[in-house]
Amino acid sequence: MTVASLEQVEVDYARGRALGPFSLAVREREIVALVGPSGCGKSTALRLLAGLEAPSRGTVRRTPGRGETAVVFQAPTLAPWLSARANAALPLELAGLPASEARARAGEALARVGLAGAEAARPAQLSGGMAMRVSLARALVTEPKLLLLDEPFAALDEITRRALADDVLTLWQGLRPAIVFVTHNVEEAVYMASRVVVMSRAPGRLAAEVAAPGPLPRAEGFRTTPEFRATVERVTRALAEGMAA
């Protein structure tokens, strides 16, 4: 079943066309990575899927109802005056859930992302990786059917981003939302996704689709396998061709 789709969408800004024509269908429980040159419209496509923007032309279809789509941006965007628990509880409280129940569920979400014991910490007391975990907990607290990630690990060091990639896959295994995430890191795309969508230079169009091998979550040592390396090279070649198109 398709959770969300973009059908021949185009997005125009005052500076010119930013995206399209571009089509993408996201199925239930699958993980899709969007890669492409800077400025090709990856984040624009994500905003369309989130319902945060409307296309200039084409059709956006979204089956999740209110509160069933969650977005995690590159910056954690946490309220600095609130604790980690209060930040994670915000979507539930805004939806009208009693504060006590919202905070209890937020505590459970924080525990799922490895932050049990840090519920009272303010954002200024958190490392970059911990702040991103709070953002993930806030996104997952509503148990969304569609999770959209816009370069969530870009500002983190390699060790932290690899750990968070595994955490996201573990969380996905438990909740099974459909996930679409934007990244500039080809290895990250192949590691986390079952399908990598490669976009051309702006205005972004479909350059290639590459299926990533093996089951999710990834087995230990997956990054060293010949299948992983070959898929990374295939995506890299498609990306270079898309940039030249």
C-alpha positions in Angstrom: 0.0 0.0 0.0 1.3 3.5 -0.9 1.5 5.8 2.1 2.4 9.0 0.2 3.3 9.9 -3.4 4.4 12.7 -5.6 3.1 12.6 -9.1 4.8 14.7 -11.7 5.2 17.5 -9.2 6.9 20.8 -10.1 7.8 23.6 -7.7 8.6 27.1 -8.9 10.1 29.9 -6.8 10.8 33.5 -7.8 14.4 32.4 -8.7 13.1 29.7 -11.1 12.1 26.0 -10.9 13.4 24.2 -7.9 12.0 20.7 -8.5 10.5 18.6 -11.2 8.9 17.1 -12.9 9.5 14.5 -10.2 7.5 11.4 -9.1 8.0 9.2 -6.0 5.8 6.6 -4.4 6.4 5.6 -0.8 5.1 2.2 0.4 4.1 1.2 3.9 7.0 0.3 6.1 9.7 0.9 3.5 12.8 3.2 4.0 13.7 5.4 1.0 16.8 7.6 0.8 16.9 10.7 -1.4 20.3 11.7 -2.6 21.3 14.3 -5.1 23.4 17.5 -5.7 23.0 20.5 -3.4 20.0 22.6 -4.4 18.3 19.8 -6.5 15.1 19.9 -4.5 15.5 17.0 -2.1 14.3 19.0 0.9 11.5 20.6 -1.2 10.3 17.0 -2.1 10.3 16.2 1.7 8.2 19.3 2.5 5.7 18.3 -0.2 5.4 14.9 1.4 5.0 16.5 4.8 2.2 18.8 3.6 4.3 21.8 4.5 4.3 23.1 0.9 2.1 22.8 -2.1 3.4 22.0 -5.6 3.2 24.5 -8.4 2.0 21.7 -10.6 1.3 18.0 -10.2 -0.3 16.0 -7.4 0.7 15.1 -3.8 -1.1 12.2 -2.2 -0.8 11.5 1.5 -2.8 8.8 3.3 -1.6 9.4 6.9 -4.1 11.5 8.9 -3.5 14.3 11.3 -0.5 13.6 13.6 0.5 10.5 11.6 3.4 12.3 9.7 6.4 13.4 11.7 9.4 15.4 10.5 12.9 15.6 11.9 15.0 18.5 10.5 18.8 18.9 10.3 18.8 21.1 13.4 17.1 19.6 16.5 14.8 22.7 16.8 14.2 22.1 20.5 12.6 24.6 22.8 15.6 25.7 25.0 13.4 26.5 28.0 11.9 23.0 28.2 13.3 19.7 29.4 14.0 16.8 27.1 10.8 15.2 28.4 8.7 18.3 27.8 10.1 18.8 24.3 9.3 15.2 23.4 5.8 15.6 24.8 4.9 18.7 22.8 3.2 17.0 19.9 0.9 15.0 22.2 0.1 18.1 24.3 -0.6 20.2 21.3 -3.0 17.4 20.1 -4.9 17.7 23.4 -3.6 14.8 25.4 -3.5 15.4 29.1 -0.1 16.6 30.2 0.5 13.7 32.6 -0.2 11.1 29.9 1.8 13.1 27.3 4.9 13.3 29.7 4.6 9.6 30.4 4.6 8.6 26.8 7.5 11.1 26.2 9.5 9.4 28.8 9.0 6.0 27.1 10.0 7.6 23.7 13.2 9.0 25.3 14.0 5.6 26.7 13.6 4.1 23.2 16.2 6.4 21.9 18.6 5.7 24.7 18.0 8.8 26.9 16.5 7.2 30.0 17.8 9.3 32.9 18.2 12.4 30.8 14.5 13.4 30.9 15.1 16.6 33.0 18.0 17.9 30.9 17.6 21.1 29.0 18.9 21.3 25.4 21.9 23.4 26.4 23.0 20.5 28.6 22.8 18.0 25.7 25.5 17.0 23.2 24.6 17.3 19.5 23.9 13.6 19.3 21.7 13.7 22.4 19.7 16.7 21.1 19.1 14.8 17.9 17.9 11.8 19.9 15.4 14.1 21.6 14.2 15.2 18.2 13.7 11.6 17.2 11.8 10.9 20.4 9.5 13.9 19.7 8.9 12.6 16.2 8.2 9.0 17.3 6.1 9.8 20.3 3.0 10.0 18.1 3.9 6.6 16.4 3.7 8.1 12.9 2.9 6.1 9.8 5.3 8.4 7.8 8.6 9.7 9.2 10.5 12.3 7.2 14.2 13.0 8.0 15.9 16.0 6.4 19.7 15.4 6.8 19.3 14.7 10.5 22.9 13.6 11.1 24.7 16.2 8.9 26.1 18.2 11.7 27.3 15.2 13.7 30.7 13.4 13.8 31.0 10.1 11.9 30.9 7.9 15.0 27.7 9.5 16.3 26.0 9.5 13.0 26.7 5.8 12.5 25.3 5.1 15.9 22.2 7.1 15.2 21.7 5.4 11.9 21.6 2.0 13.7 19.3 3.5 16.3 16.8 4.7 13.7 16.8 1.2 12.1 16.2 -0.4 15.4 13.3 2.0 16.1 11.9 1.4 12.6 12.0 -2.4 13.4 9.7 -1.8 16.4 7.3 0.8 15.0 7.6 0.1 11.2 6.7 3.6 9.9 7.5 4.4 6.3 10.6 6.5 6.3 11.9 9.0 3.7 15.2 10.6 4.5 17.5 13.1 2.7 21.2 12.7 2.9 24.4 13.8 1.0 26.2 10.7 2.3 25.9 7.8 -0.2 27.2 5.2 2.3 24.5 6.3 4.8 21.8 6.1 2.1 22.8 2.5 1.2 23.2 1.5 4.8 19.8 2.8 6.0 17.5 2.4 3.0 16.0 -0.4 1.1 15.7 1.9 -1.9 17.9 4.8 -2.9 16.4 7.5 -5.2 19.0 9.5 -7.0 18.0 13.0 -8.2 19.5 15.1 -11.0 20.9 18.6 -10.6 18.3 21.4 -10.2 15.5 21.3 -11.0 15.6 17.9 -9.5 14.3 15.0 -11.5 14.6 11.2 -11.1 18.1 10.2 -12.3 18.0 6.6 -11.0 16.6 4.2 -8.4 18.9 1.7 -6.8 17.8 -1.2 -4.5 20.0 -1.7 -1.5 20.9 -5.4 -0.8 20.1 -7.3 2.3 17.5 -7.1 5.1 17.0 -4.2 7.5 18.3 -3.6 10.2 21.8 -4.2 8.9 23.9 -7.1 10.2 27.2 -6.3 11.9 29.9 -5.8 9.3 27.4 -5.0 6.5 29.5 -1.9 5.5 32.5 -4.2 4.7 30.6 -6.6 2.4 31.2 -6.6 -1.4 27.4 -6.1 -1.9 27.4 -2.9 0.1 30.6 -1.5 -1.6 29.2 -2.4 -5.1 25.9 -0.6 -4.3 27.7 2.4 -3.0 29.7 2.6 -6.2 26.5 2.2 -8.3 24.7 5.0 -6.5 27.9 7.2 -6.8 28.0 6.7 -10.5 24.3 7.5 -10.9 24.8 10.6 -8.8 27.7 11.8 -11.0 25.5 11.1 -14.1 22.7 13.1 -12.5 24.9 16.0 -11.8 26.1 16.0 -15.4 22.6 15.7 -17.0 
